[in-house]
Amino acid sequence: MILVTGGTGLVGAHLLLHLIESHNIGSGQIRAIYRSSGSIEKTKSLFKLYRKFDLFDSIQWVQADITDVPALEHVFVGITKVYHCAAIISFDPKDEEKIRKINIEGTANIVNFCLSYKVKKLCYISSIAALGDIAAHESIITEETDWNPEKPHSDYAISKYGAEMEMWRGQQEGLNILIVNPGVILGPGFQDQGSGVLFKRVANGLSYYTLGTTGFIAVTDVVKITTKLMDSDTSNERFTLIAENIIYRDLFNSIADSLNVQRPMKHAKPFFMEIVWRVDWILSVIFGQKRKFTKATAKASYCKNLYSNQKIKERLNPKFTNILEYVNTIANLKP
């Protein structure tokens, strides 16, 4: 039996659908955990969006939280493979404790239960945020790039790196593991979280663009590649999953064109972004509101990070979805 954590998120929900379709998994052969009944509705909506709602009942749902050890006791009975997708994505410094508890402590719990129940293989959906920091003589980030603790990292990046350390601990104790590090994951159905917020902001009239660069990938590619790796003999390795390195301006323009709204017209230079995050911090202090733009997001918006997907190409030679074309697919996928 397969267990999926984070089955009510973008990757987890798509993974559930892909596993059921591609693996011909019957009812009761795939288990997913959830924290509240309301969160399951997001996954239901995604199945409906793809016109696959008849497959939803194949999932065995169990209420549990990855930070609640007693609640996890009965979750792992009969489990042979685990896809660990559960995580919190936030760049608000106020969420530091929550981020570390869920992403690091939660992953440690999953690793421990996999060891106790002799799970055959555990896959962790990490992030390019957990990859290393390029040195002066380097130009592209790979799986082998060293993490430099002396350099500034967001709480989210630190939590993902810490979670990977828990995965490697499990490997040292005899667990077969697999780590994938996707870039910014694009996909439909979750417009109020993750990359879905980008579509929402452009739709609402985003005025500014930046010339920063990062790696992007379609959620459908993430789940296809990950399941292929899990079904193979590959273990105890990590793989960077990106389709393309894209400038934010080009992505925003593509989203705007797909939504038939005006493109962002003003270039937000690094100095301007540094002002914006400071203003956002002041407003959060005065009005007690949640941070919308932090120092970490400001830096990410203009940093020109390039990521290599050479390793996964050599291993599986996947056919990546064209990101700018996929943006149009997402924009036009209607319930």
MARGUKE-430644 format. One record per residue (C-alpha): residue in one letter; x negated, z negated, y negated. Coordinates in steps of 0.02 Angstrom, whole numbers, padded with zeros to 5 digits, always signed. Layout:
N
aXZY ...
***
This chain:
335
m+00000+00000+00000 i-00059+00041-00177 l-00049-00081-00323 v-00045-00025-00505 t-00066-00150-00646 g-00012-00096-00818 g+00123+00016-00745 t+00225+00000-00905 g+00090+00078-01014 l+00042+00259-01049 v-00088+00278-00911 g-00004+00165-00784 a+00166+00249-00800 h+00090+00423-00782 l-00014+00362-00637 l+00140+00298-00545 l+00226+00465-00567 h+00072+00562-00511 l+00043+00453-00358 i+00223+00473-00300 e+00222+00661-00327 s+00048+00707-00267 h+00029+00584-00124 n+00206+00599-00056 i+00219+00410-00059 g+00379+00344+00013 s+00486+00202-00049 g+00399+00033-00041 q+00223+00105-00027 i+00176+00082-00209 r+00189-00082-00303 a+00180-00111-00490 i+00181-00271-00590 y+00274-00303-00751 r+00287-00447-00875 s+00467-00423-00938 s+00614-00319-00881 g+00618-00234-01050 s+00445-00162-01024 i+00501-00070-00866 e+00619+00032-00974 k+00468+00121-01049 t+00418+00185-00877 k+00598+00231-00837 s+00606+00331-00998 l+00446+00423-00954 f+00514+00474-00783 k+00671+00537-00870 l+00565+00631-00997 y+00484+00728-00854 r+00652+00750-00767 k+00587+00646-00620 f+00700+00495-00629 d+00748+00513-00446 l+00569+00460-00402 f+00575+00298-00501 d+00658+00199-00361 s+00505+00230-00250 i+00414+00095-00349 q+00418-00085-00292 w+00414-00190-00451 v+00348-00369-00451 q+00352-00482-00603 a+00180-00554-00638 d+00048-00572-00774 i-00135-00535-00738 t-00184-00697-00827 d-00064-00801-00721 v-00155-00838-00558 p-00009-00920-00464 a+00103-00772-00506 l-00024-00652-00430 e-00031-00741-00262 h+00109-00639-00181 v+00068-00476-00270 f-00082-00430-00161 v-00003-00452+00009 g-00024-00289+00105 i-00121-00203-00035 t-00264-00084+00013 k-00302+00003-00154 v-00285-00058-00334 y-00279+00039-00496 h-00308-00085-00636 c-00234-00010-00795 a-00170-00167-00880 a-00252-00206-01047 i-00215-00243-01228 i-00273-00123-01362 s-00296-00202-01532 f-00426-00196-01669 d-00353-00342-01767 p-00480-00486-01773 k-00334-00608-01760 d-00303-00546-01583 e-00480-00584-01524 e-00431-00727-01408 k-00285-00632-01333 i-00390-00475-01308 r-00528-00568-01216 k-00407-00668-01111 i-00309-00517-01050 n-00448-00389-01038 i-00589-00498-00971 e-00506-00648-00888 g-00365-00540-00822 t-00489-00418-00745 a-00586-00563-00667 n-00424-00621-00585 i-00390-00447-00515 v-00568-00437-00447 n-00553-00608-00365 f-00388-00566-00279 c-00457-00400-00219 l-00602-00494-00139 s-00488-00626-00063 y-00367-00498+00010 k-00505-00379+00064 v-00440-00233-00039 k-00531-00072+00011 k-00557-00006-00166 l-00525-00059-00345 c-00522+00062-00492 y-00533+00001-00671 i-00471+00107-00816 s-00598+00060-00948 s-00639+00153-01109 i-00776+00249-01197 a-00779+00097-01311 a-00874+00008-01171 l-01009+00140-01159 g-01179+00112-01238 d-01252+00138-01411 i-01362+00289-01439 a-01541+00258-01492 a-01628+00352-01633 h-01694+00485-01514 e-01525+00515-01429 s-01380+00625-01483 i-01246+00605-01349 i-01172+00456-01258 t-01172+00457-01067 e-01138+00333-00927 e-01322+00285-00934 t-01329+00247-01121 d-01381+00065-01145 w-01262-00060-01224 n-01351-00141-01372 p-01284-00319-01401 e-01373-00324-01569 k-01261-00187-01638 p-01086-00224-01705 h-00942-00192-01585 s-00755-00217-01601 d-00674-00359-01504 y-00586-00226-01401 a-00752-00141-01355 i-00830-00309-01310 s-00680-00352-01201 k-00691-00187-01107 y-00878-00210-01082 g-00847-00388-01021 a-00714-00326-00902 e-00837-00201-00830 m-00960-00343-00801 e-00825-00428-00696 m-00805-00267-00598 w-00991-00258-00562 r-00986-00441-00510 g-00853-00394-00384 q-00961-00251-00322 q-01107-00371-00295 e-00991-00481-00192 g-00944-00338-00077 l-00798-00251-00163 n-00794-00061-00175 i-00761-00020-00357 l-00739+00128-00471 i-00742+00129-00661 v-00678+00270-00771 n-00709+00274-00958 p-00580+00387-01040 g-00592+00442-01220 v-00440+00428-01334 i-00296+00462-01215 l-00157+00575-01278 g+00012+00585-01194 p+00200+00577-01221 g+00324+00436-01208 f+00234+00294-01297 q+00245+00333-01483 d+00230+00152-01541 q+00065+00112-01456 g-00108+00183-01429 s-00134+00364-01478 g+00054+00386-01497 v+00036+00300-01666 l-00066+00450-01726 f+00084+00565-01701 k+00197+00441-01788 r+00083+00427-01941 v+00065+00614-01959 a+00254+00635-01940 n+00280+00508-02079 g+00167+00604-02198 l-00014+00554-02171 s-00109+00603-02329 y-00291+00575-02280 y-00406+00644-02147 t-00584+00598-02098 l-00726+00699-02024 g-00769+00574-01888 t-00782+00636-01709 t-00739+00560-01541 g-00690+00609-01365 f-00510+00649-01317 i-00421+00679-01152 a-00245+00713-01090 v-00166+00570-00993 t-00121+00693-00854 d-00306+00733-00832 v-00350+00548-00826 v-00231+00511-00682 k-00274+00670-00584 i-00461+00641-00594 t-00447+00454-00559 t-00341+00477-00403 k-00461+00611-00338 l-00606+00491-00359 m-00509+00352-00274 d-00465+00466-00127 s-00647+00517-00106 d-00794+00422-00034 t-00858+00390-00211 s-00878+00207-00253 n-00981+00088-00359 e-01000+00214-00500 r-00929+00245-00673 f-00874+00409-00751 t-00843+00460-00931 l-00679+00556-00943 i-00663+00666-01096 a-00604+00845-01114 e-00674+00879-01287 n-00760+00797-01434 i-00646+00833-01582 i-00652+00800-01769 y-00507+00690-01824 r-00461+00816-01960 d-00436+00952-01830 l-00330+00839-01720 f-00221+00785-01867 n-00199+00966-01920 s-00146+01014-01744 i-00021+00872-01736 a+00050+00917-01907 d+00070+01100-01858 s+00156+01052-01695 l+00277+00937-01788 n+00304+01064-01928 v+00249+00941-02062 q+00118+00953-02198 r-00063+00931-02147 p-00163+00786-02219 m-00243+00861-02374 k-00363+00728-02440 h-00535+00691-02368 a-00559+00504-02347 k-00746+00480-02362 p-00836+00329-02285 f-00843+00235-02452 f-00655+00255-02472 m-00622+00192-02295 e-00730+00040-02328 i-00619-00001-02478 v-00460+00026-02377 w-00502-00100-02241 r-00549-00231-02370 v-00384-00206-02462 d-00292-00219-02296 w-00382-00384-02260 i-00334-00455-02430 l-00152-00408-02405 s-00151-00486-02232 v-00218-00649-02305 i-00096-00653-02450 f+00061-00601-02355 g+00014-00657-02179 q+00048-00483-02111 k-00034-00403-01959 r-00188-00298-01995 k-00153-00112-02002 f-00329-00054-02039 t-00484-00153-01994 k-00672-00138-02018 a-00687-00074-01840 t-00556+00062-01863 a-00633+00111-02029 k-00803+00135-01949 a-00730+00230-01802 s-00639+00349-01918 y-00798+00421-01992 c-00927+00395-01853 k-00977+00557-01767 n-00991+00502-01587 l-01018+00634-01454 y-00984+00596-01270 s-01043+00689-01116 n-00927+00733-00971 q-01066+00813-00871 k-01064+00686-00730 i-00880+00710-00686 k-00900+00898-00703 e-01040+00896-00576 r-00943+00783-00458 l-00768+00859-00462 n-00776+01009-00580 p-00604+00968-00653 k-00509+01093-00760 f-00479+00995-00919 t-00322+01021-01023 n-00355+01099-01193 i-00323+00954-01312 l-00257+01049-01462 e-00137+01145-01350 y-00084+00983-01265 v-00041+00910-01435 n+00091+01047-01450 t+00156+01005-01276 i+00176+00822-01322 a+00263+00862-01486 n+00388+00976-01401 l+00425+00871-01247 k+00601+00807-01282 p+00712+00686-01183 
***
